[in-house]
Amino acid sequence: MGSIYLIRHGQASFGAQDYDVLSSLGERQSVLLGQHLAQTGMRFDRAFSGSLLRQSHTGRLVLDQLDEAPVLQTDPAFNEFDAEGVIRALLPTLLPHEPKAVEIMRNAAHNRAEFQRLFVRLMDTWIGGDYDAPALQSWQAFVDQVAGGLERLLAGAPARERIAVFTSGGTITALLHVLTGMPVSSAFAMNWQIVNTSLSCLKFQGERVTLASFNSHAHLQLLNTPSLITYR
């Protein structure tokens, strides 16, 4: 069977002006993953990332540690959903009951727990589709985008091919939902547990795809340094 490794990007710059940049820790996580894969003899036949900087930067740092690594290709289907767009479009719906919501979102780095609480509420609204924001990509449209990327990977893929996909938590969540049939709410409950630079493995035979492993981050756990394990 062939293998697709879904690799979440390294820690990004949460709370900074531009989130889509790896932090110094995110860069270290990526290098550590590449070194771990090299030590275990991992090879990839093809490698892809979304078009987001944090995804492609992670991919380059990992692949730089491997011998005879493939060229990193780009497919925007593996981009993360537009979290900022969701917040802008749906935050007003929270204000009647959460008057401090704007302040919390503007200072997310200093209000992490409250940010997460409000963000989960916004995700529930977005996934449910009960809102009036025609310009905002819907959850179903995002799922269709990600599923289309998977279909392109599988099209004509040789047996036993190993493919790396450097992507994001929401993208992995969408694929969990599609491949396992689990309810969206359950998939998103797992989303919050996806570690930066973790690997989730899909096995495929022709067009048949199954989830083989989820959220493996042994390359960080083996170092016995809890600060290396992050979720944004």
C-alpha positions as CSV (number, residue, x, y, z in Angstrom):
1,M,0.0,0.0,0.0
2,G,1.0,3.6,-0.5
3,S,1.4,6.1,2.3
4,I,0.4,9.8,2.7
5,Y,2.0,11.6,5.6
6,L,0.0,14.6,6.7
7,I,2.5,16.8,8.6
8,R,1.3,19.8,10.5
9,H,3.4,22.9,10.2
10,G,5.7,24.0,13.0
11,Q,4.6,26.6,15.6
12,A,3.5,29.8,13.9
13,S,3.6,33.3,15.3
14,F,0.4,33.3,17.4
15,G,-0.5,36.8,18.6
16,A,2.0,38.5,16.3
17,Q,1.0,40.9,13.5
18,D,1.6,38.1,10.9
19,Y,0.6,34.6,12.2
20,D,1.8,33.0,8.9
21,V,5.5,32.9,10.0
22,L,7.2,30.1,11.8
23,S,8.5,31.1,15.3
24,S,12.1,30.1,16.2
25,L,10.6,27.2,18.1
26,G,8.6,26.2,15.0
27,E,11.8,26.2,13.0
28,R,13.5,24.0,15.6
29,Q,10.5,21.6,15.6
30,S,10.7,21.3,11.8
31,V,14.4,20.5,11.8
32,L,14.0,18.0,14.6
33,L,11.3,16.2,12.6
34,G,13.6,16.1,9.6
35,Q,16.5,14.7,11.6
36,H,14.2,12.1,13.2
37,L,12.9,11.0,9.8
38,A,16.5,10.8,8.4
39,Q,17.5,8.6,11.4
40,T,14.6,6.2,10.8
41,G,15.4,5.9,7.1
42,M,12.3,7.6,5.9
43,R,12.1,8.7,2.3
44,F,9.5,10.5,0.3
45,D,8.7,10.1,-3.4
46,R,6.7,13.3,-3.6
47,A,6.2,16.2,-1.3
48,F,3.6,18.9,-1.3
49,S,2.6,21.9,0.9
50,G,-0.2,24.4,0.8
51,S,0.7,27.9,-0.4
52,L,0.9,29.3,3.2
53,L,4.4,30.4,4.3
54,R,4.3,28.4,7.6
55,Q,3.5,25.2,5.6
56,S,6.1,25.6,2.9
57,H,8.8,26.7,5.4
58,T,8.2,23.7,7.5
59,G,8.4,21.5,4.4
60,R,11.7,23.0,3.3
61,L,13.3,22.6,6.7
62,V,12.2,19.0,7.0
63,L,13.2,18.0,3.5
64,D,16.6,19.7,3.9
65,Q,17.5,17.0,6.5
66,L,16.8,14.1,4.2
67,D,19.0,12.6,1.5
68,E,17.6,12.6,-2.0
69,A,14.5,14.5,-0.9
70,P,11.9,15.4,-3.6
71,V,11.2,18.9,-4.7
72,L,8.5,20.5,-2.6
73,Q,5.4,21.2,-4.8
74,T,2.6,23.5,-3.9
75,D,-1.2,22.8,-3.9
76,P,-3.4,25.4,-2.3
77,A,-6.0,22.7,-1.6
78,F,-3.9,21.9,1.5
79,N,-4.1,25.5,2.8
80,E,-5.7,26.1,6.2
81,F,-9.2,27.6,6.3
82,D,-9.4,31.4,6.6
83,A,-9.5,31.6,10.4
84,E,-9.1,35.4,10.3
85,G,-12.0,35.6,7.8
86,V,-14.2,33.5,10.1
87,I,-13.4,35.7,13.1
88,R,-14.1,39.0,11.2
89,A,-17.3,37.7,9.7
90,L,-18.8,36.0,12.7
91,L,-17.4,37.8,15.8
92,P,-20.3,40.4,15.7
93,T,-22.7,37.5,16.4
94,L,-21.0,37.0,19.8
95,L,-21.0,40.6,21.0
96,P,-24.4,40.7,22.5
97,H,-23.4,38.0,25.0
98,E,-19.6,38.5,24.9
99,P,-19.0,42.3,25.1
100,K,-15.2,41.8,25.6
101,A,-14.8,39.5,22.6
102,V,-13.1,42.2,20.4
103,E,-10.6,43.0,23.1
104,I,-9.8,39.4,23.7
105,M,-9.3,38.6,20.0
106,R,-7.1,41.7,19.6
107,N,-4.9,40.5,22.5
108,A,-5.0,36.8,21.9
109,A,-1.4,36.1,23.0
110,H,-2.3,37.5,26.5
111,N,-5.7,35.8,26.7
112,R,-5.1,32.4,25.3
113,A,-7.7,30.5,27.3
114,E,-10.4,33.1,26.6
115,F,-9.4,33.3,22.9
116,Q,-9.7,29.5,22.6
117,R,-13.1,29.5,24.3
118,L,-14.5,32.2,21.9
119,F,-12.7,30.6,18.9
120,V,-14.5,27.3,19.6
121,R,-17.8,29.1,19.6
122,L,-17.0,30.8,16.3
123,M,-16.0,27.4,14.8
124,D,-19.3,25.9,15.9
125,T,-21.2,28.7,14.2
126,W,-19.1,28.4,11.0
127,I,-19.5,24.6,10.8
128,G,-23.2,24.8,11.5
129,G,-23.7,27.2,8.6
130,D,-26.2,29.3,10.4
131,Y,-24.9,32.8,9.6
132,D,-25.2,35.5,6.9
133,A,-21.8,36.0,5.4
134,P,-21.9,35.2,1.6
135,A,-18.3,36.0,1.0
136,L,-17.0,33.6,3.7
137,Q,-16.0,30.1,2.5
138,S,-18.3,27.6,4.1
139,W,-17.1,24.6,6.0
140,Q,-18.5,22.3,3.3
141,A,-16.6,24.3,0.6
142,F,-13.4,23.9,2.6
143,V,-14.0,20.1,2.9
144,D,-14.5,19.9,-0.8
145,Q,-11.3,21.8,-1.4
146,V,-9.3,19.5,0.7
147,A,-10.9,16.4,-0.7
148,G,-10.1,17.6,-4.2
149,G,-6.4,17.9,-3.2
150,L,-6.5,14.3,-1.9
151,E,-8.0,13.1,-5.1
152,R,-5.2,14.7,-7.1
153,L,-2.6,13.0,-5.0
154,L,-4.2,9.6,-5.6
155,A,-4.7,10.1,-9.3
156,G,-2.2,7.7,-10.9
157,A,-0.2,7.3,-7.7
158,P,2.1,4.2,-8.0
159,A,1.7,1.4,-5.4
160,R,3.9,1.9,-2.3
161,E,4.5,5.5,-3.1
162,R,5.3,7.7,0.0
163,I,3.9,11.2,-0.2
164,A,4.5,14.0,2.3
165,V,1.9,16.8,2.7
166,F,2.9,19.8,4.9
167,T,-0.4,21.3,5.9
168,S,-2.4,22.6,8.9
169,G,-4.7,21.4,11.6
170,G,-8.0,22.3,10.0
171,T,-7.0,20.5,6.8
172,I,-6.1,17.4,8.7
173,T,-9.5,17.7,10.6
174,A,-11.4,17.9,7.3
175,L,-9.7,14.7,6.0
176,L,-10.4,12.9,9.3
177,H,-14.1,13.8,8.8
178,V,-14.1,12.7,5.2
179,L,-12.2,9.4,5.6
180,T,-13.7,8.2,8.9
181,G,-17.2,9.6,8.7
182,M,-16.9,10.9,12.2
183,P,-19.2,13.9,13.0
184,V,-17.6,17.3,12.4
185,S,-17.9,18.2,16.1
186,S,-15.9,15.1,17.0
187,A,-13.3,15.8,14.3
188,F,-12.8,19.3,15.6
189,A,-12.5,18.0,19.2
190,M,-9.5,16.1,17.9
191,N,-8.2,19.1,16.0
192,W,-7.3,21.0,19.2
193,Q,-5.0,18.1,20.0
194,I,-2.9,18.1,16.8
195,V,0.7,18.9,17.8
196,N,2.9,21.2,15.6
197,T,5.0,19.0,13.2
198,S,3.1,15.9,14.2
199,L,2.5,13.2,11.5
200,S,-0.8,11.5,10.7
201,C,-0.5,8.7,8.2
202,L,-3.0,7.6,5.5
203,K,-2.7,4.3,3.7
204,F,-4.0,4.0,0.2
205,Q,-4.6,1.3,-2.4
206,G,-5.9,2.8,-5.6
207,E,-8.6,5.2,-4.6
208,R,-9.3,3.4,-1.2
209,V,-7.8,5.4,1.7
210,T,-7.7,4.6,5.4
211,L,-6.4,6.4,8.5
212,A,-3.4,4.4,9.8
213,S,-2.1,6.7,12.5
214,F,-2.9,10.1,14.0
215,N,-0.9,12.9,15.6
216,S,2.4,11.1,16.1
217,H,5.1,13.4,17.6
218,A,7.7,10.9,18.9
219,H,10.4,13.2,17.5
220,L,9.5,15.7,20.2
221,Q,8.5,13.3,23.0
222,L,11.8,11.5,22.9
223,L,13.6,14.7,23.8
224,N,11.7,14.9,27.1
225,T,11.4,18.6,26.7
226,P,7.7,19.6,27.2
227,S,8.2,23.1,25.8
228,L,8.8,21.6,22.4
229,I,5.2,20.3,22.3
230,T,2.9,23.1,21.1
231,Y,-0.5,23.3,19.5
232,R,-0.5,26.6,17.5
